[in-house]
Amino acid sequence: MEEKEEVLLNSRQVAALLELSPDTVNELARKNVLPGVKRGRQWRFRQQDITLFKKQQQKQEAA
């Protein structure tokens, strides 16, 4: 069985997906609101975590 490679996104890519600024994405990551890891000076985010985060945000907005 093949293992899927984790797709890592940078702050700009996440910002485009979530319709936020890259600075806001970095701030949410620093506050542990958005799941991410810091690699050197840059934040990296797993695509599946961002997809799940976006779905949760949409549910909260609908409620």
N, C-alpha and C positions, 0 to 999 in steps of 0.2 A: 504494500500500500504506500503510495507516495504521500509525502508530507507537503503541505502547501507552504510556500515561502510567505513570511509575514511582509506585508506591504507597509513600509514606513513613509509617512508624509511629513513634510516640513510645515512650518507655520503659515506660509503663504498658501499652500495647497489646502490646508484645513480652513483657513480664512475664506477661501473661495467657496468651499463646500457649505460652510455655516453662514455665509454672508456676513462676515465680521471682518474687522481689520486684523492684520497680523499681530499688532500690538495687543489687541484685546485677547486674541488666542493665547499669546504668551502670558498675559496676566491671569487668565483663567487656569492655565497650567500651573503657574506659580502658587495659586490659591487652592490647588488640588480639586478644582471644579471639573476640569477637563483632564482625562487621563493621558499622561505623556511622560516621556523620559528625556532628560537633558543629556545630550551628547556633546561634550565640549561646551561651546557657548550657544549651541542651538538646541531647540526643542524638537523632538521627533514624536510622532503619534502613529499608533497602529490604525490602519484604515478601518478595521472591524470595530475598534473602540469608538471611532468618530461616527461611524454609521449608527451604532447603538446609542450614542449620546444624542445624535440628531433626532432619532425616533423618540427618545424619552422627552426631548424638548418639545416636539410636536404634540405629544400626548398631553403635556402640561398646558400648552397653549390652548388645546381643544377643550380642556376641562373647565 
